[in-house]
Structure formats: C-alpha cells, structure tokens
Amino acid sequence: MSDLWIARKYSFRIHGRRVPLRKQPNERQRHVLLKACVYSLYLPEYPDLQIERKIGAKYKPDLVQLDADGRPRFWAECAKVSPRKAVHIGKRYRTTRIVYAHLESQLESLKKHLRTQLAGVSRSAPIEFLEFPEPLSRFIAEDGTVTVTFGDCRRSELQ
C-alpha cells in the first residue's frame, strides 16, 4: 500500500528534544520530514516553536511561535501551499517572519505569485523560501536524530 495512506508515528530527536510527529493518513511522508527539518533549523532562534498548533485564525501553520500577545512571530509552511493561502498569510501577518519550505524547484511559481500579489504591501518581517534536496531522509539518522543546516538547502527571500 502507498505511503500516502499509511498513518504513522515518528519520534525525532532535535536539539536534545524528543519531538513526536504523527503522519496523518492523507499526508505524505515528505511533509512530515520537511516539518522536522524546518523545526530543527529554526528551533535555536525560536525556542517555543510549536508544530501544527491552532492559533484561532483562518489557517493553521505547520510550525509557529507566538509572541506574548498570542500573535504569530514565526510561521512556516512545509511542502505544498496554495497561492491564495500564501497571499492571505503575507497580507494578514505583516510583522511575522514567514517561511515556505519544499523540495528543490517546487517554489518558483509561488515566489512569482507572491512577488506580484504582495507588491506594495508594507511588511516589517521577511518572507523566506527554503528548498531542500531529495531525499530528505539524508538529514535523519536511524535513531530519528535530525541533522540539517542552512547550508544543506537553498535559502532565499522575497524581493
């Protein structure tokens, strides 16, 4: 049976923390692995980073850290995200650092769309793109330890 339809629990080790993630039945394994990799990259800067936490908004981020007032300081989307959702997040959360992560060459159309749709929108925080090489499993050891650096992926900002 395809990986797409098998629900699994993963237990990652990230910066000394045990980080459990559950793969939903309709979720691809790469989505789970991307969340683990992005979590590993940003946890040192955002120590209260949470995975798939509802924030009382139209959309739920894959990764988020809230400020003292409960507003997102950091928001990450891993794998495919609709252009409509990306534009909404970019306009609504202008002071939030936003990261879109996907496999190499999967973000070009989203970058172009956001560049057009957010032109003239005043933002005080960056929108970043991380493009990872395949296979993502290269960043995860047999014991679940995630070892990835920004040097392992292509990183760019919306200009």
N, C-alpha and C positions, 0 to 999 in steps of 0.2 A: 504494500500500500504506500502511496506517495507520502512524503514528509509533510506535505501540506495538510493532511488530515489527521495526523497523529498528535495528540496532546501530550506534552512532556513537561517535566520539571527540570530546571537546570539549577545548579549551585555553582556560582562563580566565586572566585577569590580575587578581590580587587582592593589594592592598597591595604591589605591586612583585614579587610572586612569580608564576611561571608554574605554574598548577595544572591538570594534566591529569585529566580525568574521563572514564570510559567509560560510555556508556549501554548497559546490558545489554539483550538482545533483548526481555525481558519487562518492562522498566522504562519508565515514562512519562517523557517529556521534562521534565515539571514537577518530577519527583522530583530529576532531575539539577540543574535550575535552582534549586530550593529548597536543595539541598546547597551550591551555590556561593554563594547569598545568605547563608545562615546562617554558612558558613565566613567570609565577608567581614565579617560583623557581629562575630563573636567572636574572630577571629584576633588583634586587638590585645591582648586580655586573656589569650588562651591561645595563645602563640606556637608551641607544639609540637602544635597541633591536627592530627589525622590523620583521613583520610577512609576509612571502611569498613575499619577495622583490627580484625582478630580479637583478642579480649582473653582468650580461654580461658574464656569464660562461655557460658551457655545462649544468649544473644542477642549479636548483633554490632551495635554502634551505627553510625549513619550518619556521625557525627562524634564524636571522642573525644580527650581529652587525659588522659594517665595521670600519676600522681604518681611520686615516686622509688621507691615500692614496687610500682609496676605496677598500682595501683588507679585506676579512673576518677575524675578530679577534675571532668570535664565530660563530658556525654553529650548528644547531640542526635539526635532522630529527625525526619526530614523527610517530609512527606506522611502517608499513612495508617499508623496503628499500631494493632494490636489492643488492646482494653482489657486483656486478660489479660497481654500483654507489658508494657504501661504500669504495671500494678499490680505485677508482678514487679520491674521496674526500681526503682520507687518504694520498695518494701519492702527490697529487697536492697542498694541503693546509697544509704543514708540520708545520707551525707556528700558525695554527688555532686550538683553542680548539673545539673539535667535540663531540657532544652528540647525542646518539641514545636512544630514549625513546619508550617503548612499554609496553604492559601488561606483567605480570609475566610469565616467562618461554618462552617468544617469541624471545629472543635474543641470546640463546645459540649457535645456528648454525652460526649466524652472527659473534659472538665473535670468534669462532673457525676458521672461514674463514679468518677473518681479522688478527688473530694471525699468521696464515700461510702466507698469501699474503703480509703482511707488515713486516715480519721478515727481519731484515737488513735495513729497511727504517729508516733513521735518522729523528726523529720528535722532535721538541722543545716544543710542546704543547700536552696535554693529549687527548686521545680518551676515552670517558666515556659512560657508559651504565646505564640507569635508568629503573627499572622495577616496574610498578605500579600494585597494587591490583585492582581487579574489585569489585564493579562497580566504574568507575571514577566519577560518579555523586556525590559520597560521599564528594568530595572536592569542590563542587559547591552548594552554597546556592540558595534558591528560587529567590533571587534578583540578582543572577549572580555573587555574590562575590566568588572569588576563594580563598580557604584557604588550602594550601598544604605546607608541609615542606619536607626536605630531609629525615627526619625520617619516612615519610609515604611511602617511596619507597625504593627499594634495589638499591644501588649505587655501581658501580664497575668501574675499569679502565682496559684498555687493557694492559696486562702484556707481 
